[in-house]
Amino acid sequence: MKRFDPTELSIPELHGYLVGAIGPRPVAFASTMDAEGRPNLSPFSFFNVFGANPPLLIFSPARRGRDNTTKHSYHNVKDVPEVVINVVTYSMVHQTSLASTEYPEGVNEFEKAGFTAIPSEKVRPFRVKESPVQFECKVNQVIETGTGGGAGNLVICEVVMIHVDENLLDERGKIDQRRIDLVGRMGGNFYCRAHGDALFELAQPTTQLGVGVDSLPQEARHSAVLTGSDLGKLGAVLSIPDETAVNEYKLTELSDTFISLQDRPIELLAALHRQAHELIGKGLVDEAWRTILAYNAR
């Protein structure tokens, strides 16, 4: 792999490697207000949620790398410590990008980008009507991470009110990820869309402990056929098939494979791993385990 020492890179080069590799990043469409009561609207992809108790969002209107100037949003949250973070969907991404234009101070990006400003309930900055989820926040703290160009300014926001379009909610009252149609920021001019085939579900481990990839035979862990995804699915099972189950499977489902390749152990192993890979693709992970273990079964 090629190695880079951050101290030997220019700020634009370093920024490029960071944002090119760390993504997709959610976009905070931050609505703020200056000391004179003028609205400002700007997107930031240095953003995420960092807690639920209290509910905290953090975004960073970083110093510009080219000239070390600071952004209006940064000054606004220092003067008026409130912000509305509006989520960005695919239908509004082009207008959102337009709002990132560096208009002079005091210019209303709601008007420039064609968004509708609507009053908030608990904070002074306006909400974006076109955004399906809006978080009204008070600013708890602003942490300046440096004074040079490219340095971050972490705006720590506590959510005090949430507005959600009812059309996004499923029968349980949860936000349906298939309906919200979010976008994420990538490197350069690239974005991605969390929609359709780009979405997939993966059950998250909770209190139940998977057996782990290290429970697999060594030849399976270093297989040229089984993928990292295959190994992850195999390691997530809660128990390993016992010897009896493996031998029964070997006699009933794998007998032809063993008979045809009994004198060619390398080819036999590869064939078993191919079968296991296909079984995993069909969601038959237990059968894949039995197939893998059958190689050493007696």
One Martini backbone bead per residue (centre of mass of N, CA, C, O) as a GRO file, in nm:
protein
  298
    1MET     BB    1   0.100   0.034   0.017
    2LYS     BB    2   0.047   0.359   0.020
    3ARG     BB    3   0.216   0.625   0.186
    4PHE     BB    4   0.109   0.890   0.428
    5ASP     BB    5   0.215   1.194   0.557
    6PRO     BB    6   0.040   1.457   0.673
    7THR     BB    7   0.297   1.655   0.704
    8GLU     BB    8   0.357   1.617   0.368
    9LEU     BB    9   0.086   1.753   0.306
   10SER     BB   10  -0.138   1.925   0.172
   11ILE     BB   11  -0.443   2.027   0.246
   12PRO     BB   12  -0.584   1.934  -0.018
   13GLU     BB   13  -0.468   1.649  -0.016
   14LEU     BB   14  -0.570   1.559   0.261
   15HIS     BB   15  -0.867   1.615   0.211
   16GLY     BB   16  -0.898   1.415  -0.025
   17TYR     BB   17  -0.839   1.155   0.138
   18LEU     BB   18  -1.056   1.183   0.351
   19VAL     BB   19  -1.320   1.223   0.165
   20GLY     BB   20  -1.258   0.974  -0.026
   21ALA     BB   21  -1.276   0.749   0.222
   22ILE     BB   22  -1.502   0.908   0.393
   23GLY     BB   23  -1.790   0.725   0.321
   24PRO     BB   24  -2.077   0.827   0.343
   25ARG     BB   25  -2.189   1.155   0.420
   26PRO     BB   26  -2.382   1.327   0.593
   27VAL     BB   27  -2.613   1.608   0.571
   28ALA     BB   28  -2.601   1.933   0.702
   29PHE     BB   29  -2.872   2.158   0.693
   30ALA     BB   30  -2.791   2.471   0.809
   31SER     BB   31  -2.983   2.684   1.018
   32THR     BB   32  -2.925   3.027   1.074
   33MET     BB   33  -2.847   3.327   1.279
   34ASP     BB   34  -2.782   3.642   1.315
   35ALA     BB   35  -2.763   3.923   1.516
   36GLU     BB   36  -2.984   4.063   1.301
   37GLY     BB   37  -3.182   3.816   1.191
   38ARG     BB   38  -3.038   3.671   0.961
   39PRO     BB   39  -3.044   3.425   0.738
   40ASN     BB   40  -2.888   3.091   0.709
   41LEU     BB   41  -2.775   2.847   0.450
   42SER     BB   42  -2.589   2.531   0.496
   43PRO     BB   43  -2.380   2.272   0.402
   44PHE     BB   44  -2.256   1.969   0.590
   45SER     BB   45  -2.034   1.671   0.593
   46PHE     BB   46  -1.937   1.733   0.884
   47PHE     BB   47  -2.146   1.482   1.014
   48ASN     BB   48  -2.345   1.373   1.310
   49VAL     BB   49  -2.445   1.139   1.542
   50PHE     BB   50  -2.360   1.113   1.922
   51GLY     BB   51  -2.652   1.088   2.069
   52ALA     BB   52  -2.954   1.029   2.297
   53ASN     BB   53  -2.829   1.099   2.610
   54PRO     BB   54  -2.825   1.331   2.481
   55PRO     BB   55  -2.926   1.473   2.182
   56LEU     BB   56  -2.655   1.464   1.945
   57LEU     BB   57  -2.513   1.700   1.720
   58ILE     BB   58  -2.240   1.726   1.471
   59PHE     BB   59  -2.077   2.004   1.317
   60SER     BB   60  -1.837   2.146   1.056
   61PRO     BB   61  -1.728   2.475   0.997
   62ALA     BB   62  -1.464   2.496   0.841
   63ARG     BB   63  -1.182   2.610   0.752
   64ARG     BB   64  -1.044   2.736   0.487
   65GLY     BB   65  -0.777   2.613   0.305
   66ARG     BB   66  -0.699   2.857   0.107
   67ASP     BB   67  -0.751   3.123   0.345
   68ASN     BB   68  -0.868   3.086   0.649
   69THR     BB   69  -1.159   3.124   0.647
   70THR     BB   70  -1.482   3.183   0.769
   71LYS     BB   71  -1.808   3.099   0.834
   72HIS     BB   72  -2.119   3.211   0.889
   73SER     BB   73  -2.219   2.978   1.067
   74TYR     BB   74  -2.004   3.007   1.282
   75HIS     BB   75  -2.078   3.296   1.373
   76ASN     BB   76  -2.377   3.251   1.436
   77VAL     BB   77  -2.347   3.033   1.672
   78LYS     BB   78  -2.199   3.243   1.851
   79ASP     BB   79  -2.434   3.461   1.859
   80VAL     BB   80  -2.660   3.224   1.791
   81PRO     BB   81  -2.718   2.929   1.983
   82GLU     BB   82  -2.868   2.814   1.705
   83VAL     BB   83  -3.022   2.531   1.517
   84VAL     BB   84  -3.113   2.382   1.201
   85ILE     BB   85  -3.130   2.041   1.104
   86ASN     BB   86  -3.154   1.936   0.777
   87VAL     BB   87  -3.235   1.697   0.575
   88VAL     BB   88  -3.113   1.528   0.276
   89THR     BB   89  -3.252   1.476  -0.034
   90TYR     BB   90  -3.271   1.403  -0.362
   91SER     BB   91  -3.486   1.631  -0.440
   92MET     BB   92  -3.273   1.867  -0.289
   93VAL     BB   93  -2.962   1.861  -0.373
   94HIS     BB   94  -2.928   2.095  -0.579
   95GLN     BB   95  -3.019   2.322  -0.391
   96THR     BB   96  -2.815   2.265  -0.169
   97SER     BB   97  -2.565   2.324  -0.339
   98LEU     BB   98  -2.638   2.619  -0.397
   99ALA     BB   99  -2.623   2.705  -0.086
  100SER     BB  100  -2.293   2.675  -0.087
  101THR     BB  101  -2.257   2.934  -0.184
  102GLU     BB  102  -2.043   3.227  -0.149
  103TYR     BB  103  -2.212   3.445  -0.025
  104PRO     BB  104  -2.267   3.720   0.106
  105GLU     BB  105  -2.330   3.874   0.373
  106GLY     BB  106  -2.693   3.847   0.415
  107VAL     BB  107  -2.766   3.641   0.227
  108ASN     BB  108  -3.047   3.450   0.121
  109GLU     BB  109  -3.051   3.105   0.069
  110PHE     BB  110  -3.344   3.045   0.047
  111GLU     BB  111  -3.385   3.221  -0.207
  112LYS     BB  112  -3.151   3.126  -0.392
  113ALA     BB  113  -3.252   2.803  -0.369
  114GLY     BB  114  -3.577   2.779  -0.323
  115PHE     BB  115  -3.666   2.786  -0.028
  116THR     BB  116  -3.872   2.727   0.261
  117ALA     BB  117  -3.942   2.930   0.528
  118ILE     BB  118  -4.002   2.813   0.863
  119PRO     BB  119  -4.100   2.814   1.168
  120SER     BB  120  -4.004   2.758   1.475
  121GLU     BB  121  -4.058   2.661   1.820
  122LYS     BB  122  -3.756   2.688   1.997
  123VAL     BB  123  -3.615   2.851   1.768
  124ARG     BB  124  -3.504   3.099   1.544
  125PRO     BB  125  -3.440   2.942   1.320
  126PHE     BB  126  -3.523   2.811   1.030
  127ARG     BB  127  -3.698   2.596   0.839
  128VAL     BB  128  -3.713   2.338   0.590
  129LYS     BB  129  -3.983   2.237   0.427
  130GLU     BB  130  -3.852   2.021   0.217
  131SER     BB  131  -3.771   1.877   0.463
  132PRO     BB  132  -3.860   1.572   0.634
  133VAL     BB  133  -3.628   1.649   0.853
  134GLN     BB  134  -3.619   1.840   1.167
  135PHE     BB  135  -3.369   1.994   1.384
  136GLU     BB  136  -3.395   2.142   1.677
  137CYS     BB  137  -3.128   2.349   1.822
  138LYS     BB  138  -2.892   2.376   2.068
  139VAL     BB  139  -2.588   2.527   2.151
  140ASN     BB  140  -2.343   2.406   2.367
  141GLN     BB  141  -2.079   2.398   2.167
  142VAL     BB  142  -1.755   2.530   2.052
  143ILE     BB  143  -1.485   2.363   1.882
  144GLU     BB  144  -1.161   2.456   1.826
  145THR     BB  145  -0.897   2.273   1.652
  146GLY     BB  146  -0.788   2.543   1.511
  147THR     BB  147  -0.613   2.818   1.305
  148GLY     BB  148  -0.595   2.679   1.042
  149GLY     BB  149  -0.635   2.568   0.747
  150GLY     BB  150  -0.892   2.312   0.790
  151ALA     BB  151  -1.004   2.356   1.051
  152GLY     BB  152  -1.216   2.268   1.297
  153ASN     BB  153  -1.573   2.334   1.403
  154LEU     BB  154  -1.742   2.213   1.670
  155VAL     BB  155  -2.093   2.173   1.669
  156ILE     BB  156  -2.280   2.129   1.958
  157CYS     BB  157  -2.600   1.971   1.945
  158GLU     BB  158  -2.922   1.999   2.093
  159VAL     BB  159  -3.214   1.841   2.078
  160VAL     BB  160  -3.559   1.997   2.109
  161MET     BB  161  -3.680   1.926   1.812
  162ILE     BB  162  -3.894   1.716   1.601
  163HIS     BB  163  -3.953   1.682   1.244
  164VAL     BB  164  -4.189   1.458   1.069
  165ASP     BB  165  -4.288   1.311   0.797
  166GLU     BB  166  -4.552   1.093   0.780
  167ASN     BB  167  -4.470   0.949   0.503
  168LEU     BB  168  -4.213   0.798   0.643
  169LEU     BB  169  -4.393   0.617   0.809
  170ASP     BB  170  -4.461   0.334   0.949
  171GLU     BB  171  -4.662   0.118   1.134
  172ARG     BB  172  -4.453   0.185   1.390
  173GLY     BB  173  -4.335   0.491   1.354
  174LYS     BB  174  -4.100   0.459   1.162
  175ILE     BB  175  -3.842   0.522   0.962
  176ASP     BB  176  -3.837   0.463   0.625
  177GLN     BB  177  -3.562   0.388   0.429
  178ARG     BB  178  -3.729   0.371   0.148
  179ARG     BB  179  -3.851   0.681   0.170
  180ILE     BB  180  -3.632   0.907   0.237
  181ASP     BB  181  -3.395   0.945   0.029
  182LEU     BB  182  -3.099   0.976   0.084
  183VAL     BB  183  -2.789   1.153   0.098
  184GLY     BB  184  -2.432   1.140   0.019
  185ARG     BB  185  -2.106   1.229   0.070
  186MET     BB  186  -1.825   1.248  -0.122
  187GLY     BB  187  -1.581   1.283  -0.324
  188GLY     BB  188  -1.567   1.564  -0.463
  189ASN     BB  189  -1.860   1.550  -0.680
  190PHE     BB  190  -1.972   1.320  -0.504
  191TYR     BB  191  -2.260   1.115  -0.464
  192CYS     BB  192  -2.523   0.939  -0.285
  193ARG     BB  193  -2.800   0.697  -0.291
  194ALA     BB  194  -3.049   0.583  -0.056
  195HIS     BB  195  -3.171   0.351  -0.286
  196GLY     BB  196  -3.296   0.067  -0.343
  197ASP     BB  197  -3.030  -0.140  -0.418
  198ALA     BB  198  -2.848   0.019  -0.204
  199LEU     BB  199  -3.015  -0.134  -0.007
  200PHE     BB  200  -2.953  -0.315   0.307
  201GLU     BB  201  -2.977  -0.582   0.534
  202LEU     BB  202  -2.835  -0.609   0.882
  203ALA     BB  203  -2.807  -0.780   1.146
  204GLN     BB  204  -2.749  -0.695   1.478
  205PRO     BB  205  -2.561  -0.743   1.731
  206THR     BB  206  -2.617  -0.809   2.070
  207THR     BB  207  -2.634  -1.043   2.320
  208GLN     BB  208  -2.548  -1.230   2.104
  209LEU     BB  209  -2.297  -1.475   2.029
  210GLY     BB  210  -2.086  -1.530   1.801
  211VAL     BB  211  -1.843  -1.760   1.710
  212GLY     BB  212  -1.665  -1.679   1.483
  213VAL     BB  213  -1.408  -1.705   1.254
  214ASP     BB  214  -1.211  -1.873   1.450
  215SER     BB  215  -1.403  -2.142   1.422
  216LEU     BB  216  -1.284  -2.201   1.171
  217PRO     BB  217  -1.113  -2.351   0.961
  218GLN     BB  218  -0.822  -2.263   0.822
  219GLU     BB  219  -0.901  -2.320   0.519
  220ALA     BB  220  -1.145  -2.120   0.535
  221ARG     BB  221  -1.003  -1.854   0.627
  222HIS     BB  222  -0.798  -1.903   0.351
  223SER     BB  223  -0.983  -1.888   0.122
  224ALA     BB  224  -1.029  -1.839  -0.236
  225VAL     BB  225  -1.358  -1.840  -0.222
  226LEU     BB  226  -1.421  -1.718   0.034
  227THR     BB  227  -1.549  -1.442   0.161
  228GLY     BB  228  -1.578  -1.197   0.388
  229SER     BB  229  -1.885  -1.220   0.396
  230ASP     BB  230  -1.896  -1.519   0.449
  231LEU     BB  231  -1.740  -1.517   0.716
  232GLY     BB  232  -1.935  -1.330   0.868
  233LYS     BB  233  -2.182  -1.521   0.851
  234LEU     BB  234  -2.049  -1.764   0.988
  235GLY     BB  235  -1.962  -1.606   1.258
  236ALA     BB  236  -2.278  -1.531   1.345
  237VAL     BB  237  -2.339  -1.779   1.460
  238LEU     BB  238  -2.439  -1.950   1.766
  239SER     BB  239  -2.372  -2.238   1.630
  240ILE     BB  240  -2.225  -2.550   1.572
  241PRO     BB  241  -2.232  -2.816   1.408
  242ASP     BB  242  -2.235  -3.130   1.472
  243GLU     BB  243  -2.098  -3.427   1.392
  244THR     BB  244  -2.360  -3.569   1.311
  245ALA     BB  245  -2.469  -3.356   1.113
  246VAL     BB  246  -2.225  -3.360   0.924
  247ASN     BB  247  -2.230  -3.663   0.843
  248GLU     BB  248  -2.515  -3.666   0.728
  249TYR     BB  249  -2.463  -3.452   0.510
  250LYS     BB  250  -2.236  -3.600   0.366
  251LEU     BB  251  -2.411  -3.857   0.285
  252THR     BB  252  -2.661  -3.698   0.143
  253GLU     BB  253  -2.526  -3.418  -0.009
  254LEU     BB  254  -2.188  -3.503  -0.061
  255SER     BB  255  -2.119  -3.778  -0.193
  256ASP     BB  256  -2.051  -3.710  -0.490
  257THR     BB  257  -1.812  -3.526  -0.432
  258PHE     BB  258  -1.636  -3.732  -0.275
  259ILE     BB  259  -1.621  -3.953  -0.492
  260SER     BB  260  -1.504  -3.779  -0.738
  261LEU     BB  261  -1.262  -3.642  -0.519
  262GLN     BB  262  -1.099  -3.848  -0.328
  263ASP     BB  263  -0.798  -3.812  -0.488
  264ARG     BB  264  -0.852  -3.472  -0.469
  265PRO     BB  265  -0.822  -3.262  -0.214
  266ILE     BB  266  -0.801  -2.977  -0.340
  267GLU     BB  267  -1.058  -2.996  -0.516
  268LEU     BB  268  -1.249  -3.066  -0.288
  269LEU     BB  269  -1.221  -2.810  -0.123
  270ALA     BB  270  -1.310  -2.613  -0.346
  271ALA     BB  271  -1.591  -2.740  -0.391
  272LEU     BB  272  -1.698  -2.694  -0.103
  273HIS     BB  273  -1.664  -2.385  -0.106
  274ARG     BB  274  -1.854  -2.332  -0.341
  275GLN     BB  275  -2.103  -2.450  -0.207
  276ALA     BB  276  -2.099  -2.265   0.040
  277HIS     BB  277  -2.126  -2.002  -0.115
  278GLU     BB  278  -2.404  -2.067  -0.239
  279LEU     BB  279  -2.555  -2.112   0.027
  280ILE     BB  280  -2.515  -1.830   0.143
  281GLY     BB  281  -2.664  -1.684  -0.095
  282LYS     BB  282  -2.940  -1.845   0.014
  283GLY     BB  283  -2.921  -1.850   0.346
  284LEU     BB  284  -2.752  -2.137   0.409
  285VAL     BB  285  -2.546  -2.145   0.668
  286ASP     BB  286  -2.561  -2.423   0.801
  287GLU     BB  287  -2.495  -2.582   0.543
  288ALA     BB  288  -2.220  -2.450   0.503
  289TRP     BB  289  -2.091  -2.555   0.757
  290ARG     BB  290  -2.121  -2.859   0.688
  291THR     BB  291  -1.952  -2.845   0.431
  292ILE     BB  292  -1.685  -2.753   0.559
  293LEU     BB  293  -1.665  -2.982   0.787
  294ALA     BB  294  -1.663  -3.237   0.594
  295TYR     BB  295  -1.359  -3.249   0.515
  296ASN     BB  296  -1.282  -3.356   0.833
  297ALA     BB  297  -1.467  -3.580   0.838
  298ARG     BB  298  -1.528  -3.936   0.975
   0.00000   0.00000   0.00000
